[in-house]
Amino acid sequence: MAKRDYYEILGVSKDAQEREIKKAYKRLAMKYHPDRNQGDKAKEETFKEIKEAYEIISDDQKRAAYDQYGHAAFEQGGMGGGGHGHGAQDFGDIFGDVFGDIFGGGGRGGRGGQSRARRGSDLRYNLDMTLEDAVKGKSVELKVPTYVSCDPCGGSGAKKGTSAKTCPTCHGHGQVQMRQGLFAVQQTCPTCSGAGKVISDPCNVCHGQGRVEKTKTLNAKVPAGVDTGDRIRLSGEGEAGEHGAPAGDLYVQITVKDHQIFERDENNLYCEVPISFTISALGGEIEVPTLGGKVKLKIPKETQTGKMFRLRGKGVKSVRSSVVGDLMCKVVIETPVNLSGAQKDLLKQLETGIGDKRSHHSPKETGFFDGVKKFFDDLKS
């Protein structure tokens, strides 16, 4: 099946800038993320398409290759990237190896000697955070059920005091050749299953696997400014490989929970602030919340509902930049409720006092109804 155009998947033009691409990806990722659509295979596949498209379009080098050659640039023998599956390790990480040495874990590592033991699987840990913790950063404790290296045998799989021997069938290569007529076919060695070695006296604890199941506890520092969709890679903290092979990586997937007051968009925060009819008409000063505490906001007289006020530097700083965003406050005029008879009379007096000067005191209302009248007059003509 032909692949969809990456720009079409993200809903951006071919000349879209980095910020536009990132914003489109974030919006789509939040909508189609498997954690929000559990059991929906169609949305899971869409999410994989979105991730693959973003990996290519957000990388200048890969994007240039895609613009010139299309999907063919990443087929077998190409640059790598899209089309190689959707595992966690296939996509560029926001933080790279920034946490790679926190717990003393090594990288992916090479396969020394003749060993063909398979590297351990990567793991994903879903971490939900409050907006406050995500903005300020936080040390978190992660309990991760996984496979760890077996202590008694040191991960070798062989009983203490013994060691694995070179496979007599493949002589340590892990592969054997089977001749079929004029052709020679290379296959995984049936004796050692590709490991290149055999264990004659396996460890009593791991039974020759070199690893055991365990829930391990990790303490990690989540950097300030993370947001939903960000991912941290902890190198070497995934599953331990069999027979002493390198461990996989642990990917911590960040989800910031909805906040009762603020909504975040990159470095800016947005909130709605209710104000009274009196303050909106006469002006005044109100207190508005920020993540650092309350601040004063001056409301000019005759402020209309929906007016947006910007408080510079009261937003957040993302993990990718040192620029602090702004707090955008949209004021909403609250209509008085539960009025007493005397209060209602006062409002009626105000309405009577306005009288035939409505166009002066309520220009938007007057303009709207004048437009409606003209609309119907035009229909009759």
C-alpha positions as CSV (number, residue, x, y, z in Angstrom):
1,M,0.0,0.0,0.0
2,A,1.3,3.4,-1.0
3,K,2.3,5.7,1.9
4,R,0.5,8.9,2.5
5,D,2.4,12.2,2.0
6,Y,4.1,13.2,5.3
7,Y,3.0,16.9,4.9
8,E,-0.6,15.7,4.4
9,I,-0.4,13.6,7.5
10,L,0.6,16.5,9.7
11,G,-1.7,18.9,7.9
12,V,1.0,21.4,7.0
13,S,2.3,23.0,3.8
14,K,5.7,22.0,2.3
15,D,7.1,25.4,3.3
16,A,5.9,25.1,6.9
17,Q,8.4,26.4,9.5
18,E,9.6,24.4,12.5
19,R,7.2,26.0,15.0
20,E,4.2,25.3,12.8
21,I,5.3,21.6,12.3
22,K,5.8,21.1,16.0
23,K,2.5,22.7,16.9
24,A,0.7,20.5,14.4
25,Y,2.4,17.4,15.7
26,K,1.6,18.1,19.3
27,R,-2.1,18.7,18.5
28,L,-2.4,15.4,16.5
29,A,-0.3,13.4,19.0
30,M,-2.6,14.4,21.8
31,K,-5.7,13.5,19.8
32,Y,-4.5,10.1,18.6
33,H,-2.2,9.0,21.4
34,P,-2.8,5.3,22.3
35,D,-3.1,6.1,26.0
36,R,-6.2,8.3,25.2
37,N,-7.7,5.8,22.7
38,Q,-7.1,2.4,24.4
39,G,-8.3,-0.5,22.2
40,D,-8.8,1.7,19.1
41,K,-6.4,0.1,16.6
42,A,-7.3,2.6,13.8
43,K,-6.2,5.6,15.9
44,E,-3.1,3.7,17.1
45,E,-2.1,3.2,13.4
46,T,-2.8,6.9,12.7
47,F,-0.6,7.8,15.7
48,K,2.2,5.8,14.3
49,E,1.9,7.6,10.9
50,I,2.0,10.9,12.7
51,K,5.1,10.0,14.7
52,E,6.9,8.7,11.5
53,A,5.9,11.9,9.6
54,Y,7.1,14.2,12.3
55,E,10.5,12.3,12.6
56,I,11.2,13.1,9.0
57,I,9.8,16.6,8.5
58,S,11.3,17.9,11.8
59,D,14.8,16.8,10.8
60,D,16.4,19.2,8.2
61,Q,18.5,16.5,6.6
62,K,15.8,13.9,6.3
63,R,13.3,16.5,5.2
64,A,15.5,17.6,2.4
65,A,15.9,14.0,1.2
66,Y,12.2,13.4,1.4
67,D,11.4,16.6,-0.6
68,Q,13.8,15.4,-3.3
69,Y,13.2,11.7,-3.4
70,G,9.9,11.1,-1.5
71,H,9.5,7.9,0.5
72,A,12.2,6.2,-1.7
73,A,14.8,8.1,0.3
74,F,14.1,5.9,3.4
75,E,13.6,2.5,1.8
76,Q,16.2,-0.2,2.3
77,G,19.6,1.3,1.7
78,G,18.5,4.8,2.2
79,M,19.1,7.2,5.1
80,G,17.0,5.3,7.6
81,G,14.0,6.6,9.4
82,G,10.4,6.3,8.1
83,G,9.4,2.8,7.0
84,H,11.4,0.9,9.5
85,G,8.7,0.2,11.9
86,H,7.3,2.2,14.8
87,G,9.2,1.0,17.9
88,A,10.2,3.5,20.5
89,Q,13.8,3.4,19.3
90,D,12.8,4.5,15.8
91,F,11.9,8.1,16.6
92,G,14.2,11.0,17.7
93,D,14.0,11.7,21.4
94,I,13.6,15.2,22.7
95,F,16.3,14.8,25.3
96,G,18.5,12.3,23.5
97,D,21.0,10.8,26.0
98,V,20.6,13.5,28.6
99,F,19.7,10.9,31.2
100,G,22.0,8.2,29.8
101,D,24.5,8.2,32.7
102,I,22.2,9.0,35.6
103,F,22.1,5.4,36.8
104,G,25.4,4.3,35.4
105,G,23.7,2.6,32.5
106,G,25.7,2.1,29.4
107,G,24.6,2.8,25.8
108,R,23.4,0.1,23.4
109,G,26.9,-1.3,23.2
110,G,28.4,-3.6,20.7
111,R,28.4,-7.4,20.7
112,G,31.9,-8.4,21.8
113,G,33.6,-11.5,20.8
114,Q,31.5,-14.2,19.0
115,S,28.3,-13.6,21.1
116,R,25.1,-13.2,19.1
117,A,23.0,-12.7,22.2
118,R,20.1,-10.4,21.5
119,R,19.9,-6.9,23.1
120,G,17.2,-6.5,25.7
121,S,13.9,-4.9,24.7
122,D,13.1,-1.2,25.1
123,L,10.4,-0.3,27.7
124,R,8.0,2.6,28.0
125,Y,6.8,4.1,31.3
126,N,3.8,6.5,31.2
127,L,4.3,9.3,33.6
128,D,1.4,11.6,34.5
129,M,2.4,15.0,35.9
130,T,0.6,18.1,37.2
131,L,1.2,21.3,35.3
132,E,3.1,22.8,38.3
133,D,5.5,19.8,38.5
134,A,6.0,19.8,34.7
135,V,6.9,23.5,34.7
136,K,9.2,23.4,37.7
137,G,10.7,20.0,37.2
138,K,10.5,17.1,39.7
139,S,12.4,14.1,41.0
140,V,10.2,11.0,40.5
141,E,10.3,7.5,41.6
142,L,9.7,4.9,38.9
143,K,8.8,1.3,39.7
144,V,9.4,-0.7,36.6
145,P,8.6,-4.5,36.2
146,T,11.3,-5.9,33.9
147,Y,14.1,-8.4,33.4
148,V,17.3,-7.7,35.2
149,S,20.7,-9.4,35.0
150,C,21.0,-12.4,37.2
151,D,23.3,-11.8,40.1
152,P,24.5,-15.3,40.9
153,C,25.8,-15.9,37.4
154,G,26.6,-12.3,36.5
155,G,24.2,-12.6,33.5
156,S,26.1,-15.3,31.7
157,G,23.5,-18.0,32.4
158,A,26.1,-20.5,33.5
159,K,26.4,-21.8,37.0
160,K,28.9,-19.9,39.1
161,G,32.4,-21.3,38.5
162,T,31.5,-22.5,35.0
163,S,31.2,-20.8,31.7
164,A,29.5,-21.1,28.4
165,K,31.4,-23.1,25.7
166,T,31.7,-22.4,22.0
167,C,28.9,-24.1,20.1
168,P,30.3,-27.2,18.5
169,T,27.8,-27.0,15.6
170,C,28.4,-23.4,14.4
171,H,31.8,-22.9,16.0
172,G,30.7,-19.7,17.6
173,H,29.3,-18.0,14.5
174,G,25.6,-18.5,15.5
175,Q,24.8,-19.4,11.8
176,V,25.1,-22.6,9.8
177,Q,24.9,-23.1,6.0
178,M,22.5,-25.6,4.6
179,R,23.1,-26.6,1.0
180,Q,20.1,-27.2,-1.2
181,G,21.1,-28.2,-4.7
182,L,23.2,-25.4,-6.2
183,F,22.3,-23.0,-3.4
184,A,23.7,-22.5,0.1
185,V,21.2,-21.1,2.6
186,Q,22.4,-19.6,5.8
187,Q,20.2,-20.3,8.9
188,T,20.3,-19.8,12.6
189,C,22.2,-22.5,14.4
190,P,19.7,-25.0,15.8
191,T,22.0,-26.0,18.7
192,C,22.7,-22.5,20.2
193,S,19.8,-20.6,18.7
194,G,22.2,-18.1,17.3
195,A,24.1,-17.3,20.5
196,G,27.3,-18.9,19.4
197,K,27.7,-20.6,22.8
198,V,26.1,-23.4,24.7
199,I,25.6,-23.7,28.4
200,S,26.1,-27.3,29.7
201,D,25.6,-26.4,33.4
202,P,23.0,-23.6,33.6
203,C,22.5,-21.3,36.6
204,N,19.9,-22.6,39.1
205,V,18.3,-19.2,39.5
206,C,17.8,-18.0,35.9
207,H,17.9,-21.5,34.3
208,G,20.4,-20.4,31.7
209,Q,18.7,-17.2,30.6
210,G,21.1,-14.8,32.3
211,R,18.2,-12.6,33.6
212,V,15.3,-12.8,36.0
213,E,12.1,-10.9,36.5
214,K,12.1,-8.1,39.0
215,T,10.5,-4.8,39.7
216,K,13.3,-2.3,40.0
217,T,13.0,1.2,41.5
218,L,14.6,4.2,39.7
219,N,14.9,7.8,40.9
220,A,14.9,10.2,38.0
221,K,15.0,14.0,37.7
222,V,12.5,15.3,35.2
223,P,13.8,18.6,33.9
224,A,11.8,21.8,34.2
225,G,9.6,22.7,31.2
226,V,8.5,19.3,29.9
227,D,5.1,19.1,28.2
228,T,2.7,16.4,27.0
229,G,4.3,14.3,24.2
230,D,7.9,14.8,25.5
231,R,9.9,11.7,26.1
232,I,13.0,11.0,28.1
233,R,15.3,8.1,27.3
234,L,17.1,6.3,30.1
235,S,19.9,4.4,28.4
236,G,20.4,0.8,29.6
237,E,17.4,0.9,32.0
238,G,15.2,-1.3,29.8
239,E,15.1,-5.1,29.8
240,A,18.4,-6.9,30.3
241,G,19.4,-9.0,27.3
242,E,19.8,-12.7,27.5
243,H,23.1,-14.3,28.3
244,G,24.8,-11.0,29.3
245,A,23.7,-9.0,26.2
246,P,23.3,-5.3,26.6
247,A,20.1,-4.0,28.2
248,G,17.5,-2.0,26.2
249,D,16.5,1.6,27.1
250,L,13.6,2.9,29.2
251,Y,11.5,5.6,27.6
252,V,9.5,7.8,30.0
253,Q,6.5,9.2,28.2
254,I,5.2,12.5,29.7
255,T,1.6,13.4,29.9
256,V,0.6,16.7,31.7
257,K,-2.8,16.5,33.3
258,D,-5.5,19.1,32.6
259,H,-5.3,22.1,34.9
260,Q,-8.4,23.6,36.5
261,I,-7.3,27.2,35.8
262,F,-4.6,27.3,33.1
263,E,-4.2,25.9,29.6
264,R,-0.7,25.7,28.2
265,D,0.3,26.3,24.6
266,E,4.1,25.9,24.2
267,N,5.5,28.7,26.5
268,N,2.3,30.6,27.0
269,L,-0.4,30.1,29.6
270,Y,-4.1,31.0,29.0
271,C,-6.9,31.4,31.5
272,E,-10.3,33.0,31.8
273,V,-10.9,35.6,34.6
274,P,-14.5,36.5,35.5
275,I,-15.1,40.1,36.3
276,S,-18.2,41.9,37.6
277,F,-20.4,44.1,35.5
278,T,-19.4,47.1,37.6
279,I,-15.7,46.7,37.1
280,S,-16.1,46.1,33.4
281,A,-18.1,49.4,33.1
282,L,-16.2,51.6,35.5
283,G,-12.8,50.0,35.5
284,G,-10.8,48.8,38.5
285,E,-8.1,46.5,39.7
286,I,-8.4,42.7,40.2
287,E,-6.1,39.9,41.3
288,V,-5.3,37.1,38.8
289,P,-3.5,33.8,39.5
290,T,-0.1,32.9,38.1
291,L,2.0,29.8,38.8
292,G,4.1,32.0,41.0
293,G,1.3,33.5,43.0
294,K,-1.3,36.3,42.6
295,V,-0.6,39.5,40.7
296,K,-2.6,42.7,40.1
297,L,-4.3,43.4,36.8
298,K,-5.7,46.9,35.9
299,I,-9.0,46.7,34.1
300,P,-9.8,49.9,32.0
301,K,-13.3,51.3,32.0
302,E,-15.8,50.1,29.4
303,T,-13.9,46.7,29.0
304,Q,-15.9,44.3,26.9
305,T,-16.2,40.5,27.6
306,G,-13.6,38.5,25.8
307,K,-10.9,41.2,26.1
308,M,-7.4,39.6,26.3
309,F,-4.8,40.9,28.6
310,R,-1.1,39.9,28.3
311,L,1.1,39.5,31.4
312,R,4.6,39.3,30.0
313,G,7.0,36.8,31.6
314,K,4.2,35.1,33.6
315,G,4.1,32.0,31.4
316,V,6.5,29.1,31.4
317,K,9.9,28.2,30.1
318,S,10.1,25.1,27.9
319,V,12.9,22.5,28.2
320,R,14.1,23.6,24.7
321,S,14.6,27.3,25.3
322,S,15.4,29.9,27.9
323,V,12.6,32.2,26.8
324,V,9.7,32.6,29.3
325,G,6.3,32.8,27.8
326,D,3.4,35.1,28.8
327,L,0.1,34.6,30.7
328,M,-2.9,35.5,28.5
329,C,-6.0,36.5,30.6
330,K,-9.3,36.6,28.9
331,V,-11.9,38.5,30.9
332,V,-15.5,37.3,31.0
333,I,-18.2,39.6,32.3
334,E,-20.4,37.8,34.8
335,T,-24.1,38.6,34.8
336,P,-25.3,39.2,38.4
337,V,-27.5,36.4,39.8
338,N,-29.8,36.1,42.8
339,L,-30.7,39.8,42.8
340,S,-32.9,41.3,45.4
341,G,-35.9,43.4,44.5
342,A,-34.0,46.6,45.3
343,Q,-31.1,45.6,43.1
344,K,-33.4,44.8,40.2
345,D,-35.0,48.2,40.6
346,L,-31.5,49.8,40.3
347,L,-30.8,48.0,37.1
348,K,-34.2,49.0,35.7
349,Q,-33.4,52.6,36.6
350,L,-30.1,52.3,34.7
351,E,-31.9,50.9,31.6
352,T,-34.4,53.8,31.8
353,G,-31.6,56.3,32.2
354,I,-30.0,55.1,29.0
355,G,-33.3,55.6,27.1
356,D,-32.9,56.8,23.5
357,K,-29.1,57.2,23.9
358,R,-28.5,53.4,23.4
359,S,-26.4,53.9,20.3
360,H,-24.1,56.0,22.4
361,H,-23.9,53.6,25.4
362,S,-24.2,50.3,23.5
363,P,-22.6,50.8,20.1
364,K,-22.1,47.1,19.4
365,E,-25.7,46.2,20.2
366,T,-27.0,49.1,18.1
367,G,-24.7,48.2,15.2
368,F,-25.8,44.6,15.3
369,F,-29.5,45.3,15.1
370,D,-29.0,47.9,12.5
371,G,-27.3,45.3,10.4
372,V,-30.1,42.8,11.0
373,K,-32.7,45.4,9.9
374,K,-30.7,46.1,6.7
375,F,-30.4,42.4,6.0
376,F,-34.2,41.9,6.0
377,D,-34.8,45.1,4.1
378,D,-32.4,43.8,1.4
379,L,-34.4,40.5,1.2
380,K,-37.6,42.4,0.6
381,S,-36.2,44.6,-2.2
